[in-house]
Amino acid sequence: MEIRKITAAERSQILDGYDYAFYEWQEDLLPNPVEPASLAIVEPDEILAAIIDNKIGASLRVHDFHQSIRGEVRPIGGIGGVWVYPEHRNRGVVRRLLQVAFAQMHRAGQVASMLIPFKPSFYGKFGYVVTNANLEVTLPIAAFLPYLEQGKKLEQSGNPNDLENLEHNWQWQRVKASESWPEFLDFMIKVAPKQHHGLIIPSEMPAPQWRSRLQKRQCILIRHAGELVAAAHYEINSDFRATNEQRLINIPDLYWSDLAARDMLFSFIARHREQVFSVKLNLPLGTNFQPWFGDVPTPLQVEISRNPYMVRVIDVVGAIANLPASMAGKLTIEVSDQFCDWNQGIYQIWADQGRLRCDRLAKDIKDIAAADVIASIEGISALVYGTLPIKALEHKGWVRINNPAVRDLITAWFPAIPLYNTVRF
């Protein structure tokens, strides 16, 4: 078995694998070349394939992403499109693919990895840890009606023709999501990393891929005094043949810079009151959204419909360095990682002007005194991403604190925090 990147000529084999693993497979009875648009979403430089008996028998994709980790944007690798033909399963093929992917990510400077598992226990064997999924809330559109009046008040606070009071002007622009992507992405990069931990920033996403993602979406851009202050992607189903439950606006991505901008965004949504019956919002887990609305009929539809994201640290120093530090101090931590041997060793972590610094002391731990903390790569990944509090990590056996004096320090540096991400891959 050989693990390597694919060539451009092998892209159609990857699409065949996707069809078999994720969609409804059928054989074309007549010669029918694959559409160029379909081939374009397969990026050869990001695809690792397992060559078995001179054919592609499995593959995965390492997406080139950036991610907000505790407010700091870092390069990461997003693992997706993992498939294996059944005749090659249970032979360690995915294990080999992931080992090569880890090394590739390390060479590329990607400090962590994220994926959406088909089964968390499977990827847990390779050092990935469970975070959480997003909260999906479906509300009757009547819940947004109070924002109609609020939006009118904001609009009336200025005159679009009064250049002396331009700071009061509000503008709405509704466009196809694919046409607004560069501006939407710039706004996302500007406001989202400090607001949302774990958010994927798809600034390196190839054009065919983001066009495919956005082809059914609209975009609303809201400006105040000429500056973009809120933006959202949404899908709308107002088909007159649809049931009331089907006639809704689904909003997978929404960002705002302040509460007035949020109010204007919700005012735009409310204007669909004669067109749809409900609105679905994709929100961070734990969001207290009920105070946003007035008299909302209950029970509400609140669900988690997808598997939780899983994360893994690929480079210890790169993942920890420059994260926020709320408490002064230093500690040593011994890390074990059976799949990424470059992570094995003892590290010193200390706070410097409100930021964490991290250096490896040695890879060979024989000549160094016992570290303050012992952690598996699962423990390090959980600390960096804040998946669980320290006591829960100790209970799992992922972290052991040898020096009680550093307990408050490591607790302050790595508080548990929910992850929020709107970019699925």
N, C-alpha and C positions, 0 to 999 in steps of 0.2 A: 504493500500500500504506500502510495506517494501522496504527500500533502503539498499542494502548491497553489499559487494564484492561477486563475483561468486565463485563457486567451480570448480575444474578441470573437474568434470563430466558435468558441464553445458556449457562448451565451445562450443559444437556443436549448442546449442540454440543461442549463440551470432552470430555464422556464419550464421544461418538461418535469424536472424535479419538483418545482413549486406546484405545478398542476396536480401531480400525484399526491403530494403531502398536504396541500392546503386547500385545493379547489376540487372541482369535478373534472376528473380526467376522461378524455375520450380521444381516440385516434382519428386523425384526418384520413378519410378514404381516398382523397385525391391530393396530389402534391399541392401544398399550400404554404408558401414561405411565410415565416413569422413577420408580423408587421414591424417596420423599423421603430415605431413608437414603443412597442413592447420590449424590443431588444435594448432600447436606449435606457430603460430603468435599471438594467443590469450593468453595474460598474465593475469591469474586470479587475481593477486594482484593489477593490474592496472584497472580492469573493475568494475564499479559500475552498478548494475542492479536494476530496479524497479520490484518487485515481485507483480503481480496483479492477483488475483484469482489463486494463487499457481503456476503461470507460469511467466516466464520472458517476460514482455511486453515492455520494453525499456531498453536502457543502454547507457553508455558513457565510454570513456577511459581517464584516467589521466596519460599521459606519464611522465616518470621521466626524465627530461632534465636539462641541464644547458644552460644559454644564456648570451651572451655578452650584457650588458646594459651600454651604454656609456663607453665601454672599460673594464668594470668590469664583471667578470663571476659570475653569481648567479644561484642557483637552482630554477627552475620554474616547473610548471605543464602545460603540453600541452594537451588541451582538444580536443579530436577527436572521431570519430566513434559514433556520437550522433544519435540515432534513436529511434522512437516510432512507434509501430503498430497503424494503423489508428483508431482502435476502442478505443484507449486510448488517442488520441490527444485532445487538448483543455481542458485538465483537470489538468493542472499544473504539469505534470509529469517531464518535463525537469527542471522546477523551483526547484522541490524537489531534483532532481539528482544534480543540480549545487550547491544547498545549502550544501548538504553533501560533494560534491567534494571540495568546498571552505574550509570547516572545516578540511577535510583530508589533503589538501595541507598545511594549516596553521600548523597542528600538525607535518607534515613532514619537516617543515622548508623551504618550497617552497615559495619564497617571491612574486612571480607574476605568471600570467597565460597568455597563448596565445592560439589562435585558428584561424581557417580559417572558416568563417561563410558561411552558405548557404544564409543568409540574414542578413546584418549588423544590421538592426533595431531590429531584434529579440534579439540578444545578447546584444544590447545596453541597454535593459531593466534591465540587470543584472550587469551593471557597466563596461562592456567592451567598449573600444573606438577604433575607426578606425585608423589604421596607414596608410600603403600603400602596394601595391603589388610590385613585382620586374618588371624591364624593360626587355622585351624579344626582342632581335634584331636579325634579320635574314639578313645575308650579302652574296653576291656571294663569292665563295671561291677565286675568283680572287683578292679580297681585301687583302688576306693574302700573296699573292705571293711575295711582297717585303721582307717579313720576311725569305724567302728561302735564299736570298743572305746574309741577316744579320746573319742568323743561320750558314751559311758556314764560315763567317768571325770569328764568335765566336769559332766554332769548330777548325778552322785552327790556332787559337791563341795558341794552345797547342798541344803537342804530347802525346797520351795516354801511350806511352812507355818511356817517359822522366820523370822519377820519381822526378828529381830535379825541374821540372816545373809543378808539379801536380796541383798547384792552377789554371792553365789554362784549365784543362781537363773538358769536358762536357760528360755526359752519359745520354742516354735515356733508359727507361725500360717500355715496354708496357706489361701489365698483365691484367688478369681478375680483375674486381673491387672487387669482393668478396675476392680474395686472397690478395689484397693489403690493405684491410680495416684498420687493426691496424696501419700500417705505415701512411696511408692517414689521419686517425683521429689524430694521434700524430702531424702531420704537420699542420693540420687545427687548432688544439689547440694552436700551437706555434705561427702562424702568423695571424690568422683571427680575434681574439677578438679585437685587437687594430685597425684593419682596418675596421671592419664592425660592426656597432651598430645593435643589434637585432638578430644576428646570433645564431641559435640553435646549441649547441654542444652536439651531441647525444652519449656522452661517456657511458651512462648507458643503451643504447638501447639493448634489448635482441638480441642474435645472430640470432635466426630465423627471426626476423623482418628485420635486416639489410641485411641478405642474400636475403630475398625476394625483398627488394628494389633494390639490386645491380645485380640481376641475368641477366639483359639484358645490363649491362654496361661494358665498358672497362675502363682501367685506364692508364694514362701516368704519369710516375714519371721522373722528370728531376733533375739530380744531377750535382753539380759543386764542383770539388775537393773532391768528395766523400760525400758531404752534400746535402740532399734533399732541393731544392730551388723552385720547382714548381710542382704542381700536378693538375690533372683534371680527372673527370669522364666524360665519353661521351658515347652516343649511336650513332651507324652508320647504315644508310640504303643505301646500294649500290646495291640493287637488280636490275639486268639488266632489269627486267620487270616493274620497277617503272618509273613514270614520272620524268621529270627533277626537278619539285618542291618537289617531295618526296625523291629524292636522296640527303640526307644531313647528316651532323654531328650535333647532338644536345648535347650541353655541359651545363648541369645543375649545375655543381660544378667546379670551377676553382680558384686556389689560387697561388700566387707567392710572393717571399720575396723581389725581386727587379726587376727593369726594364729589365735587361739583362736576367733574368729568364723568364720574360713574353715574351721577344722576341724569346727565344728558344721554348717556348710552342707554340707560334703562328707559328714558323717555322715548328714544327711537324704537326700542322693542315694543313699548306700549302702543305705538301707532299701528301695529298689526292686529289690533283687537278685533276687527271685523273679518280678519283673514284666517287666523289660527285660534286654537283653543288652549294651547299650553306652550310652555317654554322650558327647555331642558338646559341646565347650566352645569358645566364641568368645573368643580370647585376643589380647593385644597381640603384634605381630610381635617375635620375638626372646625371648619368654618362655621361661625355662628351667624348664619344668613337670615334667621327669622326677624331680627330687628330691622333689616333692610326694608321689610314690607309691612303693610298694615294688616287689615283683616283678611287673612289667608285661610280658606277652608281647610280643615284637616279631616282625615289624615293626609299628609303629604307623601309623595312618592320619593323616598330617599333610598338610594341603592349604591352598591358597589358591584358592578357587573363584570369586572375584568380581574384577572389574576394580579397580584401585587407585583410591583417592580422589584427586581433583585439587583444588588450592586456588589462590586468587589474592587478592592484596592489592587492596582497593578504595580505601582511604585510607591513605597512607604514615604520616602522623603518628599517626592513631588506632590503627594496627596495631602500631607500634613503642613508643609511649610507655608507660612503666611495666612493660615486660618486665624480667625479672631481669637484673642486670648483675653478673657475677662478677669484673670487673676495672675499675679506675678508668681514666679517660681520655676523650678526645673525638676525633671525626673528622668530616669532611664527605663527603657522598655525593651524586653527581649521578644523578638518576633519569629514565629515559625511559619513556613509556607512550603508545602510539599510540591506545588506545581511551579512556583516562581522562585527558584533558588537564590536569585539576586536579592530577594527580600529578607532572607535568613540573616539574623544577627542581632546585635544590641545597638539601640539608638538613644541619643540624648535629645530630649525635647525641652525647650525653655521658652519663656515669654519675653518678648523684646518690644517695647513701645506698643503694647496692645496686640501684637501678632506673634504667632507661634513660629519658632525656628526648629529645625530638625536636622541632625547629622548622624550618620552611622559612626559608631565608635569602633566596631570591629565585626567582621563576619565570623571569625573564630572566637567563640566565647570562653574558651578555656582559661585565658589569662585575665579575665575581667571578673570583678566581684559580682555577686548576684544582683540582677536588675531589680529596680523598684517594682516593676510590673512585668508579668509574663502574659503574652497574648498570642493567640493563633491569628492567622490572616483573617479568619471570620471575625475575631474580636476587633482587630484594627479596622476592618471595613465597617463594622457596626459603630465603632467610635467616631470615625470620620463622618459617616452619614447620619449618625444620631438615631439609629433604628430602635435602640432600647436603652434604658437607664443602666448605670454601672452594676447595680445589684443583680439585675436580670442577666447581664453578660457573665457575671461570676457564677450565677446559678447554672447557666448553660455550659460552664467550663471553658469559655472562650477567653476569659480574662482572669488572672489571679494577681491580687495585690499583695506583694511581699512586704512592702513598707507602708504601714498604716498612715504615716505622715503625709503621703501623697494622695490619699483618697479624696480629700476635698478639692485638691488641685485638678485631678483628672476628671472629677465630676463637673467642675466649673468649666473646664475647657471643652468638654464633649457632652453637652446636654442633649437629651433626646429631642428630636424635632421631626415633624412629619415631612415627607417628601411630596412635591407637587410637580407633575410634568404633563404637558399637553401634546408633546410630539411622540406619536406612536411609530414604531419601526419594526 
